[in-house]
Amino acid sequence: MPRFALKIEYDGRPFAGWQAQADQPSVQGAVESALARLDPGFAAGARIAAAGRTDAGVHATAQVAHADLARDWDPFRLAEALNFHLKPAPVAVLAAARVPDDFHARFSATERRYLFRLQVRRAPATHDRGLVWQVLHPLDRDAMRQAAAHLVGRHDFTTFRSSICQSASPVKTLDQITIEETAIPHGREYRFSLRARSFLHNQVRSIVGTLERVGAGSWSPDRVAQALHARDRALCGPVCPPHGLYLCGVGYPQDPFG
């Protein structure tokens, strides 16, 4: 059966997350339902695999999944047909590609990239409602950058790990954190970009929530280093809400989409 990689964009608000669930809508379920309508070989109960299982409310601009189909589709026509059958769900297949049988969306990945959008302004968000985390108080970008530097590298991230995380080890290598600040109407937007081979459950949201405390002046940058080295979940800052988080890229030894 030919294997296809799919690059998928979605608005996470209507979904209980990526992973298929029996009684709640999921992104995986939406894509699998569309595939079942297109390809007779994709029988009921068949599953697709994704690079990351985003939580409820989390978005994606470049999730990657793979599926084994009976028909050897032209990739462009497959993407077009899937987008037709995905309507009206806020899910889009940006690209499809034929890949080798040993390609695996999750296990072949060499890095994941996440973006978190945080906006500071007094007026409520309108166009970006549900797509950003909004706070009312000013933030110190330089202090947040100083704190973030303590987290880059290979560490035991127990402090920034969900209590229900299923990863075999809390030790991860965080390759990069950048924080960019831009002006928006009557406010500022801060964009946190994080890159690693893999992440723990809630790691990004725990990190950004903690850095926000630094930016607000409630934490010193050094307190983040102390919390990290303590390996104690109770010392983590608040976990920020999911709707500012985006899975924005997955890296592979060879880009399947060329």
C-alpha positions in Angstrom: 0.0 0.0 0.0 1.5 3.4 -1.0 2.4 5.7 1.9 1.7 9.4 1.9 2.8 12.2 4.1 0.4 15.0 4.8 1.2 18.5 6.0 -1.8 19.7 7.9 -3.0 23.1 9.3 -5.8 23.4 11.8 -7.6 25.6 14.2 -7.6 23.6 17.5 -10.6 25.4 19.1 -13.4 22.9 18.1 -11.3 19.8 18.9 -10.4 17.8 21.9 -6.9 17.6 20.5 -5.2 15.7 17.7 -5.8 12.2 19.0 -8.9 10.4 17.9 -11.5 9.9 20.8 -14.7 7.9 20.8 -17.0 10.6 22.1 -15.3 13.9 21.2 -14.2 15.6 17.9 -10.5 15.4 17.1 -8.3 16.5 14.2 -7.2 12.9 13.6 -10.8 11.8 13.4 -11.6 14.5 10.9 -8.7 13.6 8.6 -9.4 9.9 8.9 -13.1 10.4 8.0 -12.1 12.3 4.9 -9.6 9.6 3.9 -12.3 6.9 4.3 -14.5 8.7 1.9 -11.8 8.9 -0.7 -9.9 5.6 -0.6 -11.7 2.2 -0.3 -8.5 0.7 1.2 -8.6 3.1 4.1 -11.1 1.0 6.0 -13.1 1.9 9.1 -10.8 1.6 12.1 -7.6 2.5 10.1 -5.4 5.0 11.7 -2.9 7.7 10.6 0.1 8.6 12.6 1.2 12.2 13.4 4.5 13.9 14.4 2.9 15.3 17.6 -0.3 14.8 19.6 -1.4 18.4 20.2 -3.7 19.0 23.2 -7.2 20.4 23.1 -7.3 24.0 21.8 -3.7 23.9 20.4 -3.3 24.9 16.8 -1.0 23.8 14.0 0.4 25.4 10.9 2.5 22.4 9.8 1.6 19.2 11.5 2.8 16.1 9.7 1.0 12.8 9.5 1.3 9.7 7.3 -1.3 7.3 5.9 -1.2 4.1 4.0 -3.7 4.1 1.1 -4.9 1.5 -1.5 -4.7 3.9 -4.4 -1.5 5.4 -5.7 -2.8 9.0 -5.7 -1.3 12.0 -7.5 -0.2 14.0 -4.4 -1.8 17.3 -5.5 -5.1 15.6 -6.3 -5.0 13.8 -2.9 -4.6 17.1 -1.1 -7.3 18.8 -3.1 -9.8 15.9 -2.5 -9.1 15.8 1.2 -9.7 19.5 1.5 -13.0 19.1 -0.2 -14.1 16.3 2.2 -12.7 18.1 5.3 -15.2 21.0 4.9 -16.5 22.7 7.0 -14.0 21.6 9.7 -11.2 24.2 10.2 -8.6 21.7 8.9 -6.6 22.0 5.7 -4.1 19.7 4.0 -1.4 22.1 2.8 0.6 19.4 0.9 0.7 15.7 0.3 3.7 13.6 -0.8 4.5 10.0 -1.7 7.0 8.7 0.8 9.0 5.5 1.3 7.4 2.7 3.3 9.9 3.2 6.2 8.9 6.9 6.6 7.1 7.5 9.9 5.6 10.9 10.7 6.6 10.5 14.4 9.6 8.3 14.6 11.4 9.7 11.5 11.2 13.2 12.8 14.4 14.9 14.0 12.9 18.0 15.4 9.7 19.8 16.3 9.1 23.6 16.3 6.5 25.4 18.3 5.3 28.9 18.4 3.5 30.6 21.2 1.7 33.9 20.8 1.2 36.2 23.8 -0.4 39.6 23.4 -0.3 42.5 25.8 -3.0 45.2 25.6 -5.9 46.5 27.6 -8.6 46.1 24.9 -9.9 42.6 24.3 -8.6 40.6 21.3 -11.0 40.6 18.4 -9.5 39.2 15.2 -7.1 37.1 17.3 -9.6 35.9 19.9 -8.9 32.3 20.7 -5.6 32.4 18.8 -3.4 34.2 21.3 -3.0 34.4 25.1 -3.7 37.9 26.2 -2.5 39.6 29.4 -3.0 43.2 30.5 0.3 44.1 32.2 3.5 45.1 30.4 6.3 42.5 30.0 10.1 42.9 30.0 11.4 41.1 26.9 15.0 41.2 28.0 14.3 39.7 31.4 12.4 36.8 29.7 15.3 36.3 27.3 17.7 36.1 30.2 15.5 33.6 31.9 15.0 31.5 28.8 18.8 31.1 28.3 18.8 29.0 31.5 16.6 26.4 29.7 18.5 25.9 26.5 20.5 22.7 26.4 20.2 19.2 27.8 18.4 19.2 31.2 16.0 17.2 33.4 12.8 19.1 32.7 10.7 17.5 35.5 9.7 21.0 36.8 8.2 21.8 33.4 6.6 18.4 32.8 2.9 17.5 33.2 2.2 15.1 36.0 0.4 12.8 33.4 3.3 12.9 30.9 4.0 9.5 29.5 7.5 10.1 28.3 10.0 7.5 29.5 12.5 10.2 30.7 12.2 13.9 31.7 15.6 14.6 30.2 15.3 16.5 26.9 17.6 18.8 24.8 16.0 22.2 24.1 17.9 23.5 21.1 16.6 27.0 20.9 14.2 29.5 22.5 13.8 32.9 20.9 11.5 35.7 22.0 10.5 38.4 19.5 8.4 41.5 20.3 6.3 43.4 17.7 3.8 46.2 17.9 0.1 45.6 17.5 -2.7 48.2 17.6 -2.5 49.6 21.2 -0.3 46.8 22.5 2.6 44.4 21.9 2.8 40.8 20.8 5.5 38.4 22.0 6.3 35.4 19.9 8.1 32.5 21.7 9.7 30.0 19.3 11.0 26.7 20.7 12.9 24.0 18.9 13.8 20.5 20.1 13.9 16.9 18.8 10.9 16.2 21.1 9.0 17.8 24.0 7.4 16.6 27.2 3.7 16.9 27.7 2.8 20.6 28.6 6.5 21.5 28.4 6.1 24.5 26.1 3.1 25.9 27.9 4.8 25.4 31.3 7.9 27.2 30.0 6.0 30.1 28.5 3.8 30.5 31.6 6.9 30.7 33.7 8.7 33.2 31.4 5.6 35.4 31.5 6.0 35.6 35.3 9.5 36.8 34.7 8.4 39.4 32.2 5.8 40.7 34.6 8.4 41.1 37.3 7.0 38.5 39.7 10.0 36.2 39.1 13.7 37.0 38.7 15.4 35.3 35.8 17.6 33.3 38.2 14.5 31.8 39.8 13.8 30.0 36.5 17.3 28.3 36.8 16.6 27.4 40.4 13.2 25.9 39.5 14.8 23.9 36.7 17.5 22.4 38.8 15.1 21.6 41.6 13.3 19.1 39.4 10.1 19.8 41.3 6.8 20.3 39.4 5.5 22.3 42.3 8.1 25.0 41.6 6.9 25.6 38.0 5.1 28.8 37.1 1.5 28.8 35.9 0.8 26.7 32.8 -0.4 29.1 30.1 -3.6 28.4 28.2 -3.5 26.2 25.0 -5.0 28.7 22.5 -1.7 30.6 22.0 0.3 27.5 21.0 1.0 26.3 17.5 2.9 23.3 16.1 4.6 25.2 13.3 7.2 22.7 11.9 8.6 19.2 11.9 12.0 18.4 10.6 13.1 15.2 8.9 16.5 14.0 7.5 14.9 14.7 4.1 12.0 17.0 3.7 9.2 14.8 2.3 7.5 17.8 0.7 10.6 18.9 -1.1 
